Amino acid sequence: MPFDHLLSPVRFLLDSCPAMSASTLRTLRMYEAWWEHEGQHISYAVDRAGTPHVRMFDRFGKRVDEILYITDYWRMLKEGYKAGIVWRVFEENSLLPFFLMDYVTCFYDIGVSCPYTVSISTAVPLDKYGDDEVCKRYLVPMLRRNDEVWQGATWMTEIRGGSDLGANVDTSAVQAADGHWFLTGDKYFCSNAGAEVAVVAARIDDKPGVRGLGLFLVPRVRENGELNFHLRRLKDKIATRSVPTGEIEMRNSEAYLLGAPEHGIYLILEVLNLSRVANAMGSIGLAQRAFSEALRFAQGRVAFGKPLIEQPLMRRQFEERHAEICRSFALAWEAAITLNSVHRETPPYSNRFHMTRLLIHLAKYWTAEVCVQTAKWAMEVNGGIGTLAEYPVERWLREAMIADIWEGPPHRQILDGLEVMERKSAHLMLFEHLMPFVEPEQMQEVTARMERWLLMPQDEKEANAQTEFNILAQFTADALLGRMRAEVQEQGLVARRVTER
Ligand SMILES: Cc1cc2nc3c(=O)[nH]c(=O)nc-3n(C[C@H](O)[C@H](O)[C@H](O)COP(=O)(O)OP(=O)(O)OC[C@H]3O[C@@H](n4cnc5c(N)ncnc54)[C@H](O)[C@@H]3O)c2cc1C
């Protein structure tokens, strides 16, 4: 069956990512096996149990803000940490083990991938910008390989809106005479609300706009052992149920400034770069899952005398969807590889860093679109059964909708992508990067089209942005798929033969 490699996330990765090391492959196989045998059953139970709840006080009246899940939830969550979704990044000095494990996680449970993503998005800037003492206290526990591992979180969004952080972040950061920082303000969307540490955007010295923002590390517990911030409530949401998203109140909360105050917005964008690539990889992991559920159903369900998969219209849809998943994966993976090559840079950044930003916007935007379309289509393939909560398909559509919104909805990706094209000519660097894999006439055509777009008056340019971004995303994904296929043939087969021997 040409589609069978989509039934297993590791098999798909093996076919798509050339030169995967033997140890990475071993880790991924063990991780997938755990999900197959145990994790997916826990995940199903957690999803059915719904949103977790909060115990605000202990029985003696002490504020504890404890998030309550079924016990197995913690086992499922800790499995990824123990398998190395965070610590391997530091041991191997590469983000790629995280992105690959994130892919496998999202095939089974994109909600659980959120704590992993926000943890890595805390640990990486902490390692890069935190001083030795702060790293010793807060990073070291995040790299534990046992149940005592600490988690991170990334809290930027406030009640008036997440897209325009420059206008809407009111949380203030005040520095005391002894140099310590304290934050006061409310964060409205806080995923992984029970994390031991969070990176938080706050306004320094009342400076307006994004230039006034700094990035701070905020621990859950103060120096004196009391809670450093309070959890006001958890959101009752559709979509992902295996990550608690809440509202956080900070009142003179102890905090540590990361990096230079004037670089705050760059650090916030670095955090978003990481989580957006994770989102892109995860979106295709989830799309693959929805595809595989559709395939199993189409192979078993008979209508008009033969299985659905043998009906010409259905067959064509499977072929097209399969091709879309493969090319979108190539786009997400390129974003992962290039981010891995530039993520240690600090401002001012190289041209390659700016090109990476464009790639990330394209990948986050396009993969989330593909994820939602694939989940919707998988529901259609499953017919009425697809809508029933007792089967897994409706869940993938609920969860796909969230991949589209968190880390910035489509408009944000498109308009920020446009900005990096206008300000840094990132598209020209991207075209140079893609040159070897594209026919010259095709390259000229797309280059001319993008230049025409960029010369439009501002309002017209923004109004046309989605059409042009779609074209750019598909062009880039096609080029990268071509390269990926050539590389898989050259290197991947050799690597696989070596590992399987
Ligand atoms: C389940 C969940 C978990 C989340 N977890 C976190 C978290 O842990 N940390 C965190 O910081 N945030 C988190 N978020 C918030 C998320 O990042 C925001 O929802 C998102 O960034 C959009 O912000 P907003 O919802 O305030 O929409 P708004 O910023 O109010 O925007 C509303 C709509 O307008 C669009 N829009 C905005 N500007 C323009 C423009 N110029 N042109 C065209 N359209 C525009 C937006 O794309 C969006 O579609 C979470 C959200 C959800 C749903």
The ligand as a Gaussian input file, in Angstrom:
#p B3LYP/6-31G(d) Opt

LIG

0 1
 C       -5.729000      27.033000      24.231000
 C       -4.856000      28.220000      24.133000
 C       -3.662000      28.249000      24.805000
 C       -2.860000      29.377000      24.766000
 N       -1.690000      29.394000      25.476000
 C       -0.944000      30.524000      25.517000
 C        0.235000      30.601000      26.324000
 O        0.620000      29.647000      26.994000
 N        0.924000      31.747000      26.339000
 C        0.540000      32.849000      25.621000
 O        1.221000      33.859000      25.676000
 N       -0.575000      32.809000      24.839000
 C       -1.307000      31.677000      24.772000
 N       -2.441000      31.626000      23.987000
 C       -2.882000      32.828000      23.314000
 C       -2.647000      32.807000      21.822000
 O       -1.290000      32.907000      21.537000
 C       -3.490000      33.956000      21.273000
 O       -4.840000      33.535000      21.304000
 C       -3.087000      34.368000      19.896000
 O       -1.792000      34.869000      19.876000
 C       -4.037000      35.458000      19.332000
 O       -4.278000      36.455000      20.246000
 P       -5.785000      36.806000      20.652000
 O       -6.518000      35.553000      20.879000
 O       -5.738000      37.770000      21.762000
 O       -6.387000      37.472000      19.360000
 P       -6.253000      39.006000      18.893000
 O       -4.833000      39.428000      18.974000
 O       -7.258000      39.827000      19.575000
 O       -6.657000      38.853000      17.368000
 C       -7.968000      38.452000      16.975000
 C       -7.925000      38.025000      15.511000
 O       -7.522000      39.141000      14.706000
 C       -6.426000      38.777000      13.904000
 N       -5.575000      39.945000      13.676000
 C       -4.824000      40.613000      14.573000
 N       -4.183000      41.629000      13.969000
 C       -4.542000      41.615000      12.669000
 C       -4.215000      42.425000      11.520000
 N       -3.359000      43.446000      11.598000
 N       -4.772000      42.100000      10.342000
 C       -5.606000      41.046000      10.227000
 N       -5.961000      40.268000      11.266000
 C       -5.422000      40.537000      12.472000
 C       -5.720000      37.685000      14.678000
 O       -4.902000      36.879000      13.841000
 C       -6.906000      36.919000      15.248000
 O       -7.410000      36.052000      14.283000
 C       -3.251000      30.489000      23.998000
 C       -4.450000      30.460000      23.284000
 C       -5.243000      29.343000      23.346000
 C       -6.538000      29.364000      22.602000

